[in-house]
């Protein structure tokens, strides 16, 4: 089977799961993707897609984020 349609379907399912539950993108993608493409290619690909997905979701929901409560969490993550 051609890897591109499988990759796109996998990213769609993982993105839906991430959007619905708030986590799981990397779990779903990395459970199947190394069987389709090399793991040395899959890992950075999943990291970039996961980061983009998280930033898009944060941007979309930015009006609902309480910045006073978010800044201490951001400081902890930065450390």
N, C-alpha and C positions, 0 to 999 in steps of 0.2 A: 504494500500500500504506500502511496505517496505521502511523505512526511508533512507537507504543508497543510492539507485539509485536516489531518489528525491533530496537528499542532494548533490550528485555529479552533477546532472544536474543543480541544482540551483547555485552551485559554478562555473560551467562552464559558464553559462549565465552572472553571476555577474562579473566574471573575464574578459570575453569578453567586457562587458560594461565598466569596469574600464580601460581596455587597449585602447578602442576606444575613450573614452571621457575624461579620466583622473580622473573621480570620479564616484560614484554610487554603488560601491561594497556593502557597508554596507546598503545602502537604499534598494537595491533589496533583499539581503539575509535576512535582519531583517524584511522585510515585509511578508515573507512566513515562514521562519524557525521556529519561535515560535509556529506555528501551527503543526509542525512536531515533534520537540523536546522541552524540557523544556527551558524556556527563561534563566534560570540560567546557562545552558550549552551552549546555543546558543550565548550569548553575548561574553564570552571569546573566543569561537571558531571563531567567526567572527572577533574579534580584532586580533587574531594571524594570521589568513589567510589574512586579510587586510594588516597587517604589512609586512608579507612575500611577498605578491604581490607587494606592493609599493617598497620594497627593491630590488626585482628582476627587476622591471621596471627601477628603478634608475640605477642599475648596468648595465643593457642592454644599456641604453642611456647615460652612464657616459661620453662618448667622446663629447657629445653635450652640456654638462653643463659648463657654464662659471663660474668658481670657484670664481672669484672676485665678481661677483654679487650674488653668492649663499651664501657666508659666512655671510653677514649681515642678510639675511633671516634666516639662521640657528641660528645666535645669538639671533634673536628676538623670534624664536620658543623655544629656550632653556630657556629664561626668563619666 
